[in-house]
Amino acid sequence: MPFHVRLVASLFVISGLLTMLLGVSALALGIGAAALVPSAGANQFVAGLTAAAFSTLAVVALVWGGAHVGVGLSLRRRRRWARLAALLLGTVDLLLVPYGTLLGAYALWTLLREDGRRLFE
C-alpha cells in the first residue's frame, strides 16, 4: 500500500479518536449542566438549553469521529467503498479550519490521484 494512503488512513483514525474525545468531554459538560437544572432557580431554561446544546454537540462529535475511525480502518483494508467515503468526509473536512482543511485537502489529493484510484479498484 502506498505511503500516502496509509498516512491518510492513520490521520483519519487519529482525527476520529480526537473528535470522539471531544464528544465525550462535551457529553460530560452536558450531564453537568443537566444536573444544575433543578437548582438553577430562575435560570432553569438557560441551564436546560446549555445541557441540550452540549449533549447535541457530543452526539454529533461522537458520530463524526466514529465515521472517521471506521473509514480510516477500512482504507487500510482497501475496501472499495472506503475511498468514496473518505472523499466525502474529506470534502466536508475542508470546512473545519485549520486541521480539517489540511486533512481534507491531503485526503482529496491522495485519493484522487491515479495510483490512489487504482488501489481501490
C-alpha positions as CSV (number, residue, x, y, z in Angstrom):
1,M,0.0,0.0,0.0
2,P,1.4,3.4,-0.9
3,F,2.7,5.6,1.9
4,H,0.2,8.4,1.3
5,V,-2.8,6.2,1.5
6,R,-1.5,4.6,4.8
7,L,-0.9,8.1,6.1
8,V,-4.4,9.3,5.2
9,A,-5.9,6.2,6.9
10,S,-3.8,6.9,10.0
11,L,-4.7,10.6,10.1
12,F,-8.4,9.7,9.7
13,V,-8.2,7.3,12.7
14,I,-6.3,9.9,14.8
15,S,-8.6,12.7,13.9
16,G,-11.7,10.5,14.6
17,L,-10.4,9.5,18.0
18,L,-9.6,13.1,19.0
19,T,-13.1,14.1,17.8
20,M,-14.6,11.3,19.9
21,L,-12.6,12.5,22.9
22,L,-14.1,16.0,22.3
23,G,-17.5,14.4,22.2
24,V,-17.0,12.6,25.5
25,S,-15.9,15.9,27.1
26,A,-19.0,17.7,25.7
27,L,-21.2,14.9,27.0
28,A,-19.7,15.3,30.5
29,L,-20.4,19.1,30.3
30,G,-24.0,18.3,29.1
31,I,-24.5,16.0,32.0
32,G,-23.1,18.6,34.4
33,A,-25.4,21.3,33.0
34,A,-28.4,18.9,33.2
35,A,-27.6,18.3,36.9
36,L,-27.8,22.0,37.6
37,V,-31.2,22.4,36.1
38,P,-33.2,21.7,39.3
39,S,-31.2,24.1,41.4
40,A,-30.9,26.9,38.8
41,G,-34.0,28.7,40.1
42,A,-35.0,31.4,37.6
43,N,-32.3,30.3,35.2
44,Q,-33.6,26.8,34.6
45,F,-34.4,27.5,31.0
46,V,-30.8,28.6,30.4
47,A,-29.4,25.6,32.2
48,G,-31.6,23.3,30.2
49,L,-30.6,25.0,26.9
50,T,-27.0,24.6,27.8
51,A,-27.4,20.9,28.6
52,A,-29.2,20.4,25.3
53,A,-26.5,22.2,23.4
54,F,-23.7,20.3,24.9
55,S,-25.5,17.0,24.5
56,T,-26.2,17.7,20.8
57,L,-22.6,18.7,20.2
58,A,-21.5,15.5,22.0
59,V,-23.7,13.2,19.8
60,V,-22.5,15.0,16.6
61,A,-18.8,14.7,17.6
62,L,-19.2,11.0,18.5
63,V,-20.9,10.1,15.3
64,W,-18.4,12.2,13.2
65,G,-15.4,10.8,15.0
66,G,-16.7,7.3,14.7
67,A,-17.2,7.7,10.9
68,H,-13.6,8.9,10.6
69,V,-12.3,5.9,12.6
70,G,-14.4,3.5,10.6
71,V,-13.4,4.9,7.2
72,G,-9.7,5.1,8.3
73,L,-9.6,1.5,9.3
74,S,-11.4,0.5,6.1
75,L,-9.0,2.4,4.0
76,R,-6.2,0.4,5.5
77,R,-8.1,-2.8,4.4
78,R,-8.6,-1.3,0.9
79,R,-12.3,-1.6,1.0
80,R,-13.7,-0.2,-2.3
81,W,-16.4,1.9,-0.5
82,A,-13.9,3.4,1.9
83,R,-12.3,5.6,-0.8
84,L,-15.6,7.2,-1.7
85,A,-16.5,7.6,2.0
86,A,-13.1,9.2,2.7
87,L,-13.6,11.6,-0.3
88,L,-16.9,12.6,1.1
89,L,-15.6,13.1,4.7
90,G,-12.6,14.9,3.3
91,T,-14.7,17.3,1.4
92,V,-16.7,18.2,4.5
93,D,-13.5,18.4,6.5
94,L,-12.3,21.2,4.2
95,L,-14.7,23.5,6.1
96,L,-13.2,22.6,9.5
97,V,-10.4,25.2,9.7
98,P,-7.4,24.6,10.2
99,Y,-6.8,20.9,10.8
100,G,-9.8,19.6,8.9
101,T,-8.8,21.7,5.9
102,L,-5.4,20.1,5.9
103,L,-6.7,16.6,6.4
104,G,-9.4,17.1,3.7
105,A,-7.0,18.6,1.2
106,Y,-4.5,15.8,1.8
107,A,-7.2,13.1,1.6
108,L,-8.5,14.5,-1.7
109,W,-5.1,14.9,-3.2
110,T,-4.1,11.4,-2.2
111,L,-7.3,9.5,-3.2
112,L,-8.0,11.4,-6.4
113,R,-4.5,10.7,-7.9
114,E,-4.3,7.8,-10.4
115,D,-2.4,5.5,-8.1
116,G,-4.8,6.1,-5.2
117,R,-7.7,5.4,-7.6
118,R,-6.2,2.2,-8.9
119,L,-5.5,0.9,-5.4
120,F,-9.2,0.6,-4.7
121,E,-10.4,-0.9,-8.0
